[in-house]
């Protein structure tokens, strides 16, 4: 809730009436991207190259 209020007030101060709508949207998109970026660092991609399985020796 506080993020939305900050976006509304900041948008209103920066761009006037249209900022009431654009401010929270820009803040929400920025927050979502930042959150995704931080979570990506916590869980590295699992598409790293994996060594092929070892072949068993024939008797």
Kinemage of the C-alpha trace (Angstrom):
@kinemage 1
@onewidth
@group {chain A} dominant
@subgroup {mainchain}
@vectorlist {calphas} color= white
{ca unk a 1} P 0.000 0.000 0.000
{ca unk a 2} L 2.709 2.552 0.810
{ca unk a 3} L 4.333 1.910 -2.579
{ca unk a 4} L 1.118 2.847 -4.338
{ca unk a 5} L 0.762 6.015 -2.275
{ca unk a 6} L 4.354 7.015 -3.022
{ca unk a 7} L 3.729 6.391 -6.730
{ca unk a 8} L 0.542 8.472 -6.721
{ca unk a 9} L 2.084 11.412 -4.864
{ca unk a 10} L 5.348 11.280 -6.825
{ca unk a 11} L 3.513 11.029 -10.133
{ca unk a 12} L 1.209 13.892 -9.206
{ca unk a 13} L 4.125 16.130 -8.244
{ca unk a 14} L 6.177 15.211 -11.304
{ca unk a 15} L 3.549 15.200 -14.065
{ca unk a 16} L 0.321 16.608 -12.673
{ca unk a 17} L -3.028 14.871 -13.107
{ca unk a 18} L -1.751 12.327 -15.646
{ca unk a 19} L 0.939 11.420 -13.114
{ca unk a 20} L -1.783 10.040 -10.845
{ca unk a 21} L -2.034 7.142 -13.270
{ca unk a 22} L 1.465 6.924 -14.712
{ca unk a 23} L 3.341 7.210 -11.390
{ca unk a 24} L 2.033 4.018 -9.768
{ca unk a 25} L 2.379 2.068 -13.024
{ca unk a 26} L 6.026 3.075 -13.466
{ca unk a 27} L 6.733 2.329 -9.813
{ca unk a 28} L 5.052 -1.096 -9.998
{ca unk a 29} L 6.915 -2.074 -13.174
{ca unk a 30} L 10.232 -0.922 -11.704
{ca unk a 31} L 9.588 -2.794 -8.471
{ca unk a 32} L 8.640 -5.975 -10.338
{ca unk a 33} L 11.761 -5.826 -12.516
{ca unk a 34} L 14.001 -5.183 -9.499
{ca unk a 35} L 12.401 -8.056 -7.595
{ca unk a 36} L 12.857 -10.432 -10.551
{ca unk a 37} L 16.481 -9.344 -10.948
{ca unk a 38} L 17.236 -9.977 -7.264
{ca unk a 39} L 15.514 -13.388 -7.314
{ca unk a 40} L 17.480 -14.354 -10.447
{ca unk a 41} L 20.733 -13.869 -8.528
{ca unk a 42} L 19.465 -16.037 -5.649
{ca unk a 43} L 18.530 -18.922 -7.957
{ca unk a 44} L 21.027 -19.162 -10.813
{ca unk a 45} L 19.814 -20.669 -14.052
{ca unk a 46} L 19.930 -24.438 -14.172
{ca unk a 47} L 20.703 -24.583 -17.892
{ca unk a 48} L 24.436 -24.913 -17.298
{ca unk a 49} L 26.243 -27.595 -19.271
{ca unk a 50} L 26.162 -30.957 -17.569
{ca unk a 51} L 28.789 -33.621 -18.217
{ca unk a 52} L 27.437 -36.564 -20.221
{ca unk a 53} L 26.952 -39.806 -18.265
{ca unk a 54} L 29.945 -42.117 -18.050
{ca unk a 55} L 29.783 -45.227 -20.214
{ca unk a 56} L 30.027 -48.520 -18.380
{ca unk a 57} L 33.011 -50.722 -19.171
{ca unk a 58} L 32.141 -53.912 -20.990
{ca unk a 59} L 33.152 -57.148 -19.120
